[in-house]
Amino acid sequence: MPVLFAKRRAGAPVLVCEGGVGGLATVTLPLSWTDRGFAAASHRLSVEALLVLDTLITAIVDLRSAKDQNLV
């Protein structure tokens, strides 16, 4: 199915393709439904990303605790 153009719909990338009855209409497909999107990762988060997330959460909790104790 030939791709006519790409655009965003509701913030997500979609492809507008030639298709439909006798090629007279177009078909809009989410990019994730096609073979043109990014390859799926074998895991959702890396160890490095989880460590950064842990550091961020700890900092937020510590700041909130300090505010609750009127230390900030």
C-alpha positions in Angstrom: 0.0 0.0 0.0 1.7 3.3 -1.1 2.1 6.0 1.6 0.8 9.3 0.5 2.1 11.3 3.5 2.6 11.2 7.2 1.0 13.5 9.8 0.0 13.6 13.5 -3.4 12.8 14.8 -4.1 13.3 18.5 -0.3 13.7 19.0 0.5 10.3 17.5 2.2 9.8 14.1 0.0 8.3 11.4 0.5 7.4 7.7 -2.1 8.2 5.1 -2.0 5.5 2.5 -3.6 4.9 -0.9 -6.2 2.2 -0.4 -9.9 1.6 0.0 -12.2 0.5 -2.8 -10.2 0.5 -6.1 -7.6 2.8 -4.7 -10.2 5.7 -4.7 -10.0 6.3 -1.0 -7.3 6.8 1.6 -6.6 4.7 4.7 -5.0 6.3 7.8 -3.0 3.9 9.9 -1.1 4.5 13.2 2.6 4.3 12.6 2.9 1.6 15.2 0.7 -0.7 13.1 3.2 -0.6 10.2 6.7 -1.8 9.6 7.9 1.8 9.3 7.9 2.6 13.0 10.8 2.1 15.5 11.8 -1.4 16.3 10.4 -2.6 19.6 12.9 -2.7 22.4 13.6 -6.0 24.1 12.9 -4.3 27.4 10.9 -1.3 28.5 13.5 0.4 30.7 17.3 0.1 30.9 19.1 -0.2 34.2 20.5 3.3 33.7 17.1 4.8 33.2 15.8 3.1 36.4 18.7 4.4 38.4 18.0 8.0 37.2 14.4 7.5 38.0 15.3 6.3 41.5 17.5 9.3 42.1 14.8 11.7 41.0 12.1 10.1 43.2 14.5 10.1 46.2 15.2 13.8 45.6 11.5 14.6 45.4 10.6 12.6 48.5 13.5 14.2 50.5 12.4 17.7 49.4 8.8 17.0 50.4 10.0 15.7 53.8 12.1 18.8 54.3 9.1 21.0 53.5 6.9 19.1 55.8 9.4 19.6 58.6 9.7 23.3 57.7 13.4 22.8 56.9 13.2 24.5 53.5 
